Amino acid sequence: MMLSMDSTTDLREVFGTNVRHHRRSLVWTQEHLAERGGATYETIGKIERGAAAPSFDTASRIAVELKVDPSTLFGAIAVVEGARGKLLSQIQKSLARMNEEQLARASKMLDAFIGR
């Protein structure tokens, strides 16, 4: 199976979103992760935005510092083709950008929206 440019871009965005999510769950700044992971904070910022792809060595160091298996950073919440997949990906990216308070509010809103 050959990857398209969109697939490569999506993979960078998924990786970056997952890095941001795990970094924020540890309440770390980009600077803190950069120091521990042997990168600059500018590089971490680019990775998190999906603007840069890390080398395998950098991806591995980031995973070690975040205390996750490297494959976790490459995985999406759901791998679904089409419009549904795009929506799920957008939602995942939005959630990863939220702080704890925003996540709690979003969770309550979703529960109210779906009637739980």
Steps between C-alpha positions, in 0.01 A plus 500: 500500500642833396453805721380822348628840607176541697567174686850615592366835617229322700762277665706805601188665642395187691850459642515866600154495653590193705827657618309812610236290677754293695720803577205693637384202705837524678447879537824567314585795279646453156826632642503230770441221249763649268761501778424141596462376143813659355324739262430871489165632612453637148536145367251365754257776398536412132454130575187568706351714220580233242730742318806277549557128516747376762772251420445153641763573767323819605160328499643225719657747747173696521306178568745396773469837672120492473507143639304351208578241237611676182222333301249677726608833357434384144153361573176684457193458715316367199620416154194556286489598135288779359312785661453318833873441529575865429251612765642261760851619419397866536332425833809317626721795406266744674489289815879472509530880505273537804611538859349288778221748578399524136501120466273467803254753351513330160427165662195641679378659179537172309317310774215754485496493120473122472265469797711320757 
